[in-house]
Amino acid sequence: MKYSNTIITIVVLLSFSAVAAITTMRSSGTTSGIDSFSDNKKLQNHIADTHIETSSIFEYQADGTSHFYNLLLPVKSTRTHIQNQILPQQKFITKSSGVIKEVLVEVSPTLDWYLFYTNPGAINLNIEIDGKKLVIGKENTPDIEFALGRNKNGQIEKMIFPLTTGPFVKNFYKILLGLAQVVFDSKKTQDGWSVDETDFRGKYKVDYQHSESGPKVTKTNKRYIYNDKIFPNIQNSLFDIELEHDKSLNRMKPKSISGFQLLELNTENGHRILIEKSMLKYNSNKKAVVSSMQFAQLKEKLNSLRAIGIEENIEINQDENSKAVFLQAQIKDTTLDDVLKNIENAGSNSSLLTSDFQKTYVQLKAFLEIDPTAAKRVGEVLRELSPKNPLYLNLVGALGSIGNEHCQQTLISLLNEKKDTWDYAKLIIPQLGFLQKPNLLAENTLKEITEKSSNIDCQTTAQLSLGIMSNKLRQDQDHQRSEQLYEYLLQKLQSDSQNECVITSLKAIGNTGDERIINDLEKYFSDKNVLTRETAFLSLRLVKNERSIDLIINAIANEYSETTKIHYIEALNQRQLSVSSLEKLENIFKAERSVFVMRALVNVFGKHLLVRPELRTTLKDFYQNCSATELCLDIKNILES
């Protein structure tokens, strides 16, 4: 379907009773935009036939940066979404090649956010608001979306979102989430959601540069597909966004989407995760209990945050009745034989990214949860597969993510058969390390490989996985086993004589995140070998206290190796730094001569300007006399953000 002769205005009213409405109008001649809204039925039916699947967690940080993950919403599809939702419009008259066009937008008297959509036929748009003129001309991409909003000084600013060509329904999906990220903080570098042209699922990152005329997109990486994060049980739907003002932080936050109320979970590290409120109920101990079908997905998303270094202490338990209902719903009208057959066909046809496979994959996980024979059957399928087949990793991943006794037994059996064959072992061993509730057999299997495997890569990976297992056990409140594993790894370190073995042991101990690392590795912090010393300091990256940060900062100040300094600085990138820590780094920056080290420090500073505003002055003063082109550009981007 072509829209070359259509202006599509996507209207979002951002207020305490916000709704999203979509309007279209013909651009030829001088047809009135108001009249074009009269045929609501046709538009309504068109939208109902072009649904978009959506499900994501939106997580944003205290420093203003934000990330989009899958938002767990039981969104319902409806054909009456648009009916009676057209709100009062304000007209802006624009001219293009002598043809009068009317661009209709929603105006929120509370927030003063304006949203526009133009099609390739709109070459020049001249819009005036409160005496401020906005001109979209030929220098822009032919297919653009842009929003206007007031900054903290009350000035009008412009945000531009470049689009891939395609039906407007794709653009509607992008612009809603794009506008949401602008509202939270239009001046920060953000991760936004886009769509892939083939299956509506993808991610792109947009970097903004702020200038007097407003943030501008400078770089876009499109189409990173999440092939294992799609939830087929969620209905396709268009949706409305409602925002509310958080007075304590003076920012906007989502209140509801498509009428579903959102709950904000505050975490100890200053992050917030938004989930749909009806998913939660509270038990007698005042702990949040997930009461709907999304427990597995929520748990997976929290794990994905931890995987990128955002460690959160959020206790969310599962309501068993809800879980049982969810699992039964997944396997309704199918059998384990059918699921395994579909999976084998998908592997042979290389169709692992299709929505059909995603649905089958969810069904497989449901069978692994409730059918004691399912794990063994999956093991039989795996024995017939090559480790180079992408399906192999998908299946061992399913066993690891469910992680019950049957799944653990299957993983251990598979590993024992191939424990010295690297191509197989490298895919199975990490699954044992990341088990949420590893049994003693899994632990002992990894220990045996660490001590007796004839393959050095298998030994190393098993030892590193034991460190991760210790970390997981501590998260699961099994402190005794966690501490015993830590002691095991520490004894191995103390018995190692070869430098390569020492390095591996230091990395494994670092994976535990145990606070005892600080004292137990003290002698390695001053080791004469650069790699040993560096690995020892980097083992502090998961230790959650101020002393670990101080040790890394002191290491930066005293280190002579440029590369090692940069590694230390990068280890601080996922940490929330205090004012005193930032002050120390600022002094290091002032004395530093390596451009590469300074660039790494600038990257850290950019994430903490709200914590220590004085950093902006330091960077501005340095920028005045900066001669290193790339460093200057880094600082310029930070100052304009």
Protein Blocks (a to p, Z undefined) as FASTA:
>chain_A
ZZklbccdddddddfkbccddddddfehjbdfklmmmmmmlmmmmmmmmcccdddddddd
fkopacdddddddddddfklmgopaccdddddddeehiacdddddddfklopacddddfk
lmbacddeehiacdddfkbcfbdcddddddfkopacdddddddeddfklmmmmmmmmmmm
mmmommbccddddddfklopacddddddddfkopcdfbdcehiacfklccfkbccddddd
dddddfklopaddfbgghiacdddddfkopacdddfklpccdfkopacdfbfklmmmmmm
mmmmmmnopacdddddddfklmmmmmmmmmgoiafklmmmmmmmmmmnopakbmklmmmm
mmmmmmmmmmmklmmmmmmmmmmpcfklmklmmmmmmmmmnopmklmmmmmmmmmmmmmg
mklmmmmmmmmmmpmbdcfklmmmmmmmmmmpcbfklmmmmmmmmmmmmmmmmmnopakl
mmmmmmmmmmmmmmpmbfklmmmmmmmmmmnopaklmmmmmmmmmgfblklmmmmmmmmm
mpccfklmmmmmmmmmmpcbfklmmmmmmmmmmpccdfklmmmmmmmmmmpmbfklmmmm
mmmmmmmmmmmmmlmmmmmmmmmmgcbfklmmmmmmmmmZZ
